[in-house]
Amino acid sequence: MPVITFEFEPEILSALRKSPAEFTREMRINAAVQWYAEGLVSQGKGAKIAGLTRVEFIQELSRRKVPVSQETEEQIETGMARVGQENADGSLCSSMAGSYVFHSGF
């Protein structure tokens, strides 16, 4: 595994009131969240970079008010329109007593 080293003056860590381990953890999480927000990594990769589980990473995204979905509003609307079209012939989704059952072609 590659190792990345940052050199800081000791007063930087003391000004932040963080141990080297705390600083490292925070840097990993910050980088992963930023790269996820930029669309450069997925939730799974972001979680690995951050050293968190995927659930913990999603919670961190939420805490920082970063959208947990990387899809744009347009992509979501297109997908919903597609579902509506496919539902017209019953191939993707069918309603049963107020609940929905999704059928997969896989």
N, C-alpha and C positions, 0 to 999 in steps of 0.2 A: 504494500500500500504506500503511495507517495506521502511524504511528510513535508509540510509547508511550515517554515519558521518565520516568525515576525519578531523583530527586535524593537523593544520599547524601553524608554527610560523608566526606572523604577517608580518615579513620581506619577507616571500616567496611571499605573495600576492602583497606586494608593489614592490618587484623586478620584478614581472610579469606585474605590472601596471594594475591589474585587480581587480574589486570589487568581493566580494564573489559570487554574482549572475552571473557575467561574467565568473568567474572561473568554477562554477558549470555547466553552459551551455556548456562551452568548453569541460569539462571532459565528459559530457554525449555524446556529438557529437564524440569526439575522441574514446571513448569506443565503440560506435555503429559502427563507420567506421571500427575500428580494428576487431571487432567481425564479421562484414559482410565480410571483406577481408579474414578472416580465415574460412569462410563458416559456422560459428556457428549460425548466424541469417539471416533471409530473409530481403529483402528490407523493407517490411511492419513492421517487428519487429524492425529493425534498426531505422526506422523513429520514431517509438513510443519511443524507448529508448532515441533517440536524442532530442525528443520533436519537431520534424519537420513533415511537410507533406511528403508523399512519393516522390512527385516531388522535394521538397526542399532537401530531402535526396539524391536523384539521382544526383541533381546538386552538392551537397557537395562531393559525391563520384567522380564525374567528375573533380571537382576543385582540388581534391587531387590525381587525376590520378589513382583511384582505379577502376578496371573494373566493369561496372554496371551489367554485366552478370556473374553468378556464374558457368555457363557451361564451360567446358574445350573445347579446339579446337576439340578434339576427339569426344566429345559428340555432338557438333554442326555438324561435318562432318557425324556422324552416323545418326543424325536426318535428314540432307539434303539428304543422300542416301535413307533413308526410304521414304521421300517425293517423291523422284524420282521414287522409285519402286511403290508406291501407285498411283502416277500420271500416270503410264503406263496404268492402267486400268480406269483412269478417276475418281477414287473414292475420291481423296483428293483435287485435284487442276485442273482447266482447264483454258486454255488461251482464251481470247475473245478480239479480236482487239487490241493486244499489252498490254492488262492488264490481271491480274490474278484474278480469283475468287476462294476463298478457301471455300471448303465445309466441314462442321463439321458433325461428326456422332452423335453429342449430341442432 
